[in-house]
Amino acid sequence: MELAAFQALMEELYGAEDRARGRPATVAWLCEEVGELAQAVRKGTPDQQLHELGDVLAWLASLANQLDLSLEDAARRYVVDPP
């Protein structure tokens, strides 16, 4: 799945609810999911790691939507001018 399509899907499924929750709460959820991913990387199975990667990506897409920014644009930096 393309990043833009995934971001659009997250907007369709959760956009109104996520915007009502607001940016600070979305950042908090994203941080929680990153913590769960870290734990899965240390102690989890590949299935658990994959699940948590998906959760992190979903919350990152939600935040990008709330900021009216494109994940594809953010990723493009690594193609055009890698840090």
N, C-alpha and C positions, 0 to 999 in steps of 0.2 A: 504494500500500500504506500502510495506517495504521502509525504508529510502534509502537503496541503489538503489532500483528501481526508487524512486522519484528523487534522485540525478542524476541518469543516464538519466532520462527523461528531466530534466532541461538542462543537457549538450547537449542532442540531439536537443532540441527545441531552446535553446538560447546560447549555449556554444561559438560559434564563435563570435557572437555579444557581449556577455559579456566580453570575453577575449580582444576584440578590445577596449571596453570601459575602461578596466583596473581595477585594484584592488581599487585604491582610489575612483573612481566613484561608484564602486559597494558597498563599505563601506558606502558612502554617501547615496545611494539609500536604503540600508538596514536600516540605521538610520532613514531615512524619513519614511519608512514603520513601524518601531517600534513606532515612534511618532503617526502615524495614528492608529496603534493598541491601543496605550494608550488612544487616544481620543475615539475610539470605545468602549473600556472597560468602560470608564467613562459615555459616553452619547449614545452609539449606541445600536442597536438591536442585538440579537444573530446572525442573518444573517450577519450583518456588522462585528461583531467580528470574525466570522468564515472566512469571506472574507479576513480580514486583517491578521489573523493567517496564512492563505495560502500564502499571499504576503510575509510575513516575512520569512516563511519557504522556499519559492522559492528563495529569495535573499540570504538567508543563504546557500542554496545549491549551488547557483552560486559562492559565495565566496569560499566555500569549494572546488568546482571544480577548481577554479583558483589557489588555494593553493595546489592542488593535494592531498587533504586530504579527509578522509571519515567521513561523519556524523555518520555512524554506529560506527566507531572507537571512535569518540568523545563521543557518548552516552554510549558506553561500560564502560567508566570510572565510570559511576554511578551504574553499575552492579557490577563491580570488586572492586572498592575502592571509595565509595561515599565520597564526601567532608564533 
